[in-house]
Amino acid sequence: MTDETEAELTGVPPRKRPKPAIDTVGTRKLKPATMMMGHGYDPMLSEGALKPPIFLTSTFVFPNAAAGKRHFEGVTGKRPGGAEGLVYSRFNGPNQEILEDRLAVWEEAEDALAFSSGMSAIATLFLSMVKPGDTIVHSGPLYAATETLIARILGRFGVHWLDFPAGATRAEIDAVLSKAASGNVALIYLESPANPTNALVDVEAVRASRDAIFTGAKPPIAIDNTFLGPLWAQPLKQGADIVVYSLTKYAGGHSDLVAGGVLGTKEHINTIRLMRNTIGTICDPNTAWMLLRSLETLELRMSRAGENAAKVCEYLRTHPKVEHVGYLGFLEEGSRQADIYNRHCTGAGSTFSLYLKGGEKEAFAFLDSLRIAKLAVSLGGTETLASHPAGMTHLSVPDARKQALGITDNLVRISIGVEDADDLIADFEEALKAV
């Protein structure tokens, strides 16, 4: 039903709609960095305000009863695509909808959803896709909370899992998917680069394996793209169906908010949206507004952090107290990881794994001696952060699995920020003296 038809039936003037989005000028397709300045927002619908206001309201007034019914047809899933208007802040809101429009731009996704945290995005994805008896096939390692959610929480409800290492070959992926195919595989879930080892997953190989082994209905491929996306990796182009983000990281980028995002096809997003509408995992309007602000500088911040990381890692790789630097810019040419990197990535990122000579004692001495870099979990902020995965973010992972995945006591995870690179090098140089 169009606005004009609705007006004819009800006698109520049609609701104002935003102007069509501008994504081209002449024959030139606009870049995401340009579109972040106004895409999805019409100032004339908000008293001419240049930037979107924060819409602090729990509910929205319907223009008429027929419109209210139609909106709820979308909210409840009777009609795909979600509500065609604003309903209630558990379902949608102006700030969240503008944010979702802009998130989709970066990877040319058909649709996107915003969530209250990265883990609420992942949990909502899983809950919308799996049922008791199903199997999730995933790469490893994953973020510890994701592994816990799959193995310990969903496992209590009869959901099974199988995994393959992040750097697995096509043959290794085939073996795991073939074994899983004896049951009902509901989802293939990847994380690349893996947290915290920085190992890359061959998304193209996973897609080819999935398509070869599952001849009927094919389980969707979802991937956590937080470490490199959306500037340095866009997995939808390699065959993923769904992309997951902790928007807390680079998208937010200032260590002052917590949020998550999911991007993908309209079909999959409709399924996930229905679950989000039910359990209420949408992000709040203030957080959405802050993310809109941050997306305007996303390319600038990620570019500067990436340049800094390249300089810092170049210094660290030859230090006598450093065993190894797990930085994507140092992959050995001709190796499988380098091949994946060359096909999938446009940059090495700014988060890397630093393996010190020694163990927990040496790692703690290094961390406790930092002056500029902050001892804190998370990544992708304007400031440099350093943490000890084995004793912090991945503490809940069983020791045997940590060893198998390379999460050792001498591993320090570092996320480089936008400070002066030479200042950061000086900070690491002094801290390494304590090792």
Number of C-alpha atoms within 10 A of each C-alpha: 8 8 14 14 11 17 16 12 9 15 11 13 12 15 13 9 11 12 12 10 12 12 15 11 8 7 6 8 10 13 12 22 16 11 19 23 17 18 18 21 23 19 15 13 13 12 10 10 11 13 15 21 15 17 15 13 10 12 14 13 10 15 15 13 10 12 18 17 13 17 19 18 17 18 25 16 17 11 14 17 18 23 21 14 22 18 19 15 21 17 22 25 26 21 25 27 19 19 28 21 20 26 27 19 21 18 20 15 21 15 21 27 26 31 27 22 21 24 22 21 27 25 18 23 23 21 14 18 18 18 16 12 14 19 24 23 25 25 23 26 30 24 17 18 16 17 17 15 16 21 16 13 13 20 16 12 12 13 19 22 18 17 18 20 19 27 21 20 16 15 11 14 24 20 15 16 23 16 10 19 16 9 12 15 23 22 21 25 24 29 27 27 27 24 26 28 26 21 24 26 26 25 25 18 19 24 19 14 20 21 14 12 14 14 8 7 9 15 19 19 22 27 27 26 23 27 28 22 23 21 19 19 24 21 24 20 14 16 17 21 22 23 27 26 27 27 25 26 23 26 29 27 23 19 15 11 17 18 26 26 30 32 28 23 15 16 13 20 24 23 17 21 29 21 20 24 19 13 12 17 23 27 26 21 23 16 23 27 20 17 25 25 18 18 23 19 17 20 18 13 21 27 18 18 26 22 18 22 28 19 14 20 21 15 14 19 18 12 13 10 16 17 17 16 21 21 22 23 18 14 16 11 10 8 10 16 19 18 15 18 22 12 13 20 19 13 18 21 28 29 28 26 27 25 23 23 16 15 13 18 11 19 23 18 15 21 23 13 18 21 14 16 22 16 17 14 15 18 26 30 23 21 18 24 23 24 24 27 23 23 17 12 17 21 14 14 19 9 14 9 12 18 13 12 17 13 26 19 21 22 29 26 24 26 26 31 28 22 16 11 19 13 13 22 20 15 16 21 16 14 17 22 11 15 18
